[in-house]
Structure formats: C-alpha cells, structure tokens
Amino acid sequence: MPSRTESPVAASDREERRQRILHLLERERPRNQADLQQRLAATGHDVNQATLSRDLRDLGVVKGKDGYELPHAPLSPQSAQPSLWHAVHTWMLSATAAQNLVVLRTPAGGAQALGVAIDHAALPGVVGTIAGDDTLLAVCTDNQKAKALIRQLGPARKDA
C-alpha cells in the first residue's frame, strides 16, 4: 500500500522494479550492487544505489560469497508481508517448538524486531510474542499451530 506521500504510480513502479530484481536473481547472481544496477538499467529500470539497497533489504535478498541471491525458505514476498519475510531472514537463527510455544533465537538485539514483524503479520494461530534481547517466545493456540509456525518461518540461517 503506498504511503501518503507516495503516488500510486511510484508504488507500482517500485513493485515492478522489485519483481524485475527477483526475476534477475532467479536467473543470475550479480556480484555487487553496481552489477545489479547495470542489469536493471538494461531492462529499463534506472535506480540509484540508496533505492536499490532499500529494495534488496525489503525483499530479504542476501549477499553470499558468490553474489546476491534469493534466500531459500517457505516465506516469499508474495506469500507473506515483506517486513516479516525480511525480519525472519535477517534475525532468526533457530526456532524450537515447546508444546504450544515457539522459542526463536536471534543475534543480540534482534528478538524485538522479529517479534514486531510476527505480531504485525497477524499469523493464524499466533496469539502474541514476548521478546527479550536474543530470544523471542511466540505463543500459539495449540501444538499444531506452533509446528506450523516453524514450518512457515522456514529454516534457520546458515550462520547460526
């Protein structure tokens, strides 16, 4: 949804550009932002570095040793709110079910950001979250919903 200061045309241009970024990353692995910027320009999407950085962050794109790549997880920008998708790929290190609870581990300072994203996503079966510094507790309605939440959030980050 466009912000109050953003025109509907700008929002649609942004979404079209982001879809082009995803399409490029499905086929290629640009080594840096300048490379990705050139590839976008070749398809008619001129974008400055700050906007491209914001797009990559919001899409949850990760930079691996071989260049930019799409994360491999069940959540996608189309199937979940981009802020949740980004938060999971930025902060979640591990997720463990304990009855109807899910204990999520994050780097120091990351639990609150992940909790806010989960709360705002209003996921079915998630009653709420309680965040510490590096641990988040997601309270689910039952054991099955806790297991479903773990499946939906996807695998833990490789650097955990």
N, C-alpha and C positions, 0 to 999 in steps of 0.2 A: 504494500500500500504506500503510495507516495506521501512524503511529508507535506506539511502545509506550505512550505516554501518551494517544493519541487513540483514542476509541472508534470501532468500525465505523460507528455511526450518524453521528458527527461527520464521518467521512470521506465517507460517502455524501451528507450534507447539503452538504459542500464541493463535491463533484463535481457535484451537481445545481445548486448556485448558479453554479458556473463554466460549466456548459452553458447556463444561462439568460443569463449575461453574453455568451457567444459568440453566442447566438441574438439578443439585443438588438442587438449590434454588427453583425450581418449585415443588420439592417433599418434601424437608426438610427445616428446619430453624436452621442452625448451630448457636450456641450461641456466638461464638467468632472465630477469625481467626485461632487459633490453631486447633479448631474443624474442620473448613472447610479445613485446610491444611491436616489434617489426612484423611478426606474423599476423598480429591483429590488424595492423595498418594495411597489410597486403589484402586483407578481406574487407577493407573499408571502415575499420573501427579504429580511428585515431584516438589514443588515450594517453594522458600524462602519467608519470610514474606514481604520483600520490593516489590517483584514482585506480590505477592497476593494483597497487598494494592493497587498497581497501577492498577491491573486488576479490582478490586472492584470499584475503583474510575472511571475508564474509562467506565465500564459497568453501572454506575449510581446506583449501589446496595446501599441500605440504611440499617442502623442498627436500628432496632426497639427495643422495650422493651423486645421482645421475641427472638431476634437474627437477623441475616441478612435476608433480604427479597428483592424481586424484587419490584420496585415501580409500582404502578398501574396507567398507563397513556397511551394514544394512541401512543406516540413515543416509539420505541423499538430500540435496537442496530441494528436490521436487517432493520428497515424501515426508519431510519434516520442516519445521521452521528453520531457516538458515542459522539463526542465532543458536539454536540447540545443537545443530549439526556442527557448527564451528566450536562451541563450548566443549562438546564431547571430544572432538579431535584435538583440541588444544589442552584440555585439563585432565581428562580421565586416564588414569594409569591402570586401574583394575576395578572390577565390580564383583561382589560376592553376595549371594543370597543367604539370608538367615531367617527362615520362616517367611513372614510377610514383609521383611525388611531387606533393603539392599544397601550394603556398605560400599561406598565408592571412594577410592583413594585417588588423591591428586597431588601434584607438587605443592610445596608450602605456599599458602595464599590462594590456592585455586578452588577450594571447596565452595566458597560463597558464589563465585562466578558460575560454576557448574550448577549449583542449586537454584540460582535465579533463573537460569535458562530452562531447567527442568520444570520449575514452578510456572513460568510463563507459557511453556508449551502445553500445559494442562493435559498431560498424557492420561489416557484412560486407565483407571485402576491405581493411579498415584495420588495419595491423599495429600502429601506435602513432603517437605525436606527440612532437615536440620543440619546446618553447616558449622564445622569447626574451622581449623586452619587448613589441614590437609586431608580431612575425612568428612564425607557427606553421608548422611543417613536419609535414604528415601523410604518413606512409609507407604506401603501398598495395601490394598484392601484384602489381599489373600496371598498365599504361597505361589499360586499360578501367575498372578499379576507381577509378583517380584521376579519370577523367572522370565516372564515375557519382557519385562523392562530391560533385563540384562541382554536378552537377545536383540531387542530393538536398538539399544545403545551401541551394540557391536563389540568387537574385540578390543582388548586393552591396547594401548600404544606399545610399540616395539621397544621404546627406550625406558620402559617401566623398570 
